[in-house]
Amino acid sequence: MKERGSPPEDETFLDYYDSPFLTFGNDIPVAGDPETAEEFVTALSYLGLISSYFVEADEFWQKTAADVIDRLTYYNEWHKYEVEQEHKVGETSTTYREVTLHHLRALSERRVRAMEDTGWEVTQAYRRARFFHRLIEQAVTNYDEMQQLLNLAAPAIFSSTSENEEDGIPF
């Protein structure tokens, strides 16, 4: 019994995890790719964990972009907590590396392309991967739009129109 991608019973399907799209350091760049092999593996792991969590919740098709952000935040916070605990007992070789929405989107795109590369586009797993990818893309779009608004608002908040500008008071 194969695990990982759980290919269909038909022996003509390859395990999409063997696709070059899911290999770090290949010549197939995707916007948002993690910079290191460790970050790549962690982001791929989070993608699998979040996907599985949503499927097991029996509400997969009702999930939203906000659900993706919430779950990613949960895994990042959990990882941060684990690193902090290891540092408290003297294990300093572990470092916290946040998986960003952009990392998750890149690995999701890689997973979809790997599934297409290995013939999985006819499976229910592919349909779920495409839906999940759209949720992640929406989450990234929402996040980027919010960042733009914050960047536009920040200079206006901290600009001073008073005569005494060295106060640093924004009003």
N, C-alpha and C positions, 0 to 999 in steps of 0.2 A: 504494500500500500504506500503510495507516494504522498508526501505531505507538501509543504511549502505552497505551491500554487494550486494543489489538488486538481490535476488535469482530469478531463473527462475520461470515461472508460475506454474510449476509442484510442488505440495505440498510435494513431497518426498524429496526435497532438504532442507537441514538445512541452516541457515545463518552461513556462515563460520566464521564470527566474534565471534560466540559462541564456536568455537573450542578451546580446551585447548592450542593449538599452539599460539593463539593470546591473551593469558592471562599471565600477568607478574607474575614471581615468581613460575612458575610451575616446574615440575621435568624434563622438556625437554630442556636441554641446547643447544644453538646454538652459534657457534663462532661469536663473535662480539656483543652479546647481550648487550644492555644498562644496567648499573648497578642499576639504580633506577627506580621505577614505573613511576615517572614523565618523565624521559628520554625515557622510553619504549613507553609511550603514545605519546610523542612528535615525536619520530621517526616513529611510526605507522601513525601519522597524516601527517607527511611530505611525507611518502610513498604514502598515499592516494591522497594528494594534487598534487604531481608530476605526478602520474599516471593519474589523472583526467585532469590535464593540458595538458598532451601529447595526451590523447584521444580527448579532445575538440579541439586541434589544427589541427585535420584532417590529420595529418602527422605521426601518431603513428608508423607505420611500417618503417618509414624512420629515426626515432630517433637513436642517437648514444650514446655511453658511455660518450662522451664529453657533450652532451645535459643533461645527468643526473647530471654530475658534475656542470654544469652551473646553473641548476635549484636548486640543493641542496645549492650551494653557495648563490644564491639569497634568499632562505628562511632563511638560517642562518644569512645573513647580515640584512635582514628585522627584524628578532627576536632581533638581537643585537641592532639595531636602536631603537626598541620599548623599550627595557630594559634601554638604555641610556636616552630616553625621560622620562621614569618613574622615573629614578634616579634624573633627573634635577628638577622634581617637588616634590622631597622629598620621593617618594615611594621607599624605599630601600630593601623591602622584596623580590623583584623580582631579580632573577639572570639569567645571560646568560648561557645557556648550549648548546654547539654546538652539532648538530647531525652529526656524522661522516659517511663516506661512509661505514665503517664496521658496524655501527648501521643500516644503511639503508639496507645493504645486509642481515643482520641477520633477520630483520623484513620482508624483501621480501621473504626470504626462509621460514619463519614462515607462511606468507600468502599463499604461494604455497602449503605448507604441510597442512595447514588448509583447503584449497580448496579440496585437495585430500582426506582429512579425512572426508569431508562432501559430497562427491560425485560430486563436481563441475568440475572434470577433463573432462567432456563431454561438457562444455560450452565455448562460445567465451571469456567470462571473464577470464577463466583459461588460454586460449591460450595467451591472452594479458599479464596476470600476469607472465607466463613463459618467454615470450619474454622480458618483462621489467626486470625480474630477471636476464636474461642473460646479458642485458645491464649493470646492476648494478655490476654483477660479473666482467665484462670486465673493468668497471671503477675502481673497487677495484684493479684488477690485474695491470692496468696501473699506478695507484697511488702508489702501493707497489713497482713496478719496478722503478718508478721515485725516490721514497724515498731511495731505495737501491743505485741507481746511485749517488744521492746527498751525501749519507753517505760515499760512497767510494771516491768521489771526494773531500769532505771537508778536510780530513786529508792531502791529497796531496797538496791542495791549501795553507794550513796554515803551512806546514812543511817548515823549513828553511834550506837551504844549505849554508847560509853565515857563515862567521867565527864569526860574532857577533849575536848570536841567541837571545840574550835578547832584541833586538830591537822589535821583534814581527812582523817584516816585512816579508811577505811571499815570498820574492824573493831575 
